[in-house]
Amino acid sequence: MDLDAQDLKLLTLLQRDARQSNATLAEAANLSASACHRRVRRLEAGGVIAGYGARLDPVAIMRRTVVYVEFTLNGQSQAVLDLFEAAILLVPDVVECHLMAGSADYLAKVMAADSDDFARIHREHLSRLPGVVQMQSSFALRTVRAGRELPVPAYRSHNNR
């Protein structure tokens, strides 16, 4: 889907506040309300806007401990990767998991209440994941910047691509 400057502006504004009214959004984007509504629906239908949701405060829901876990698997075959990925998707405390290039095969972000809770997650879930030969955990001491908004690229004309 081709995105123009207005689309990119709408995406930026919606990431900051997806609950704002269409009229407020249209005014901020210098569009008519109907044009704004059409563009947002097109972005939704095209999959650019994947959904809407609430951002929760991890401390308020007792998830104040962030742990990054590196996993090394016993192989790189598609079957080994598929088995691991299917299993880690079932661990509710894993909020992100990425297939990596480098020394570890996967990097997962785990949200726990505290170190005792992480020990439970490790014992009941992570240590039982299929194909894992090594795990290394790193506890975040402080979150300096949490991922909230995706960087929206600056608009470039078709001639500058």
N, C-alpha and C positions, 0 to 999 in steps of 0.2 A: 504494500500500500504506500503510495506516495504521500508524504506529509509536507504541507507548506508552512509558512511562518505562523499563520493563524492556528493551525493544528498544534504546532509546538507550543504556542502561547497557552492554548487551552489545556494542554497536558500539564504544563508547569503549574498553572493555576489550580487545576483539579488535584494535583498531588499535594499542594499546600492545604487545600480545604475542599474535599469532595462533597461536603454537605451544604455548600453554598447554593443558593437558589439559581435557577437558570438566568433570571434577570440580573442578579449580581455578577454572575460569571460573564454574561454577554456584555455588560457595561465595562468590566475590567478588560475584556478582550477587544473592545471597540467593535462589537458586532450587534446586529439586531437579535432579539430574543429567538426568533424563528430560525435564523441562520445558525446561531449558537447551538440550538437544540438539534438541528439537522447534523451539524458537524460532530457533536458529541455522540449521537446515535451511530453515525458512520464509523467513528473511532471504536465504539463498542462492538459493532458488527464485524469490523475488520480485525478484531482481536488485539488492537493496540492497547485499549483499556481492558485489562484482563478481569477486573472486578473491583468492588468497593468493599472496604472493611474498616473496622475500628482499630486504632493502634492502642495496645494495652500497655500500662506501666508495669514492667516486670516486678518491681518491688511490691506494688499493690496486690499482685496475684501470687506472691511468695515464690518468685523465680529470680532471685537476686544474684545467683552465682552462674557465671558464664564459663563454660569449659570447652576448649577446642581439642578434639581428639583426632589424631592421625592413625589411620589403619593401613597396615601392609598386609596384602593377601597372599595366599599360597600359589597364585597364578594369575595370568592375565587373559585367560580364555573368556569368551563371551558367556559361557555357562557359569563360570566362577563369578564374574561381575554381576550377571543377572540375579544369581542366588543371593549375593550380598545386598544388592540394591533392594530386592523384594523384602528382605528381612529388616533392613534398617528403616524402611518406610513404615514399619509396624511399631517402631519405638517412639512413643508420643513425646518424649522429652528431647528428641533430636529435632531441632527447628530448621537446620540446613545441613545438606550433605553434598559434597562436590567430588567428582572424579578429578584427580590431580595429575599433573605432569611433575616429575621430581621424585624424591626419595619415598614418599608415602603414596599409596594408591588413592586413598580417600581422605578428606578432611570434613569432619562433622562439627557442628556447633550444637552444644547441649546446654539447655537451661535447667538449672536445679535450684532447689530452695537453699541449700548449703552444702558443705563438703560431705556430710553424712548422707544427704539425699543423693549426691552424685555417686557415693560408694554403693548405695542401693541400686541405682540405675546401672552402674558398671557391673555389679554382681548379677542382677536379674536379667539384664538385656545385652549390654555391650559385649561382655565376655562370652556370650552364647552365639554371637553372630557367625554365620558360616564362612569358612575360608580364611579367617583372620589368623595370622601367625605372629603379628606384633601390633601393639597399641601404645601410643604415647599421648598422655593428657597434659594440657597446659591450662592452668586456671588464669582467667583474666583478673587482674588486680583492680582495674578501674576502666570504665568505658569512657573514652574521650569523645568519640563520635559514633553514634549508632546509625546504621543505614535506615533512612526514612524515605528519601526521595531519590529516584533515579535521575542522573544528570540528563537533561534533555538537550540534544545537540542544537547548536545555533543553526538557524535556517540558512541554507546555501542554495543559490539558484542552480538549475540543472547544468548551466555552463561551468560551474565551479566544482562539480563532483569529481 
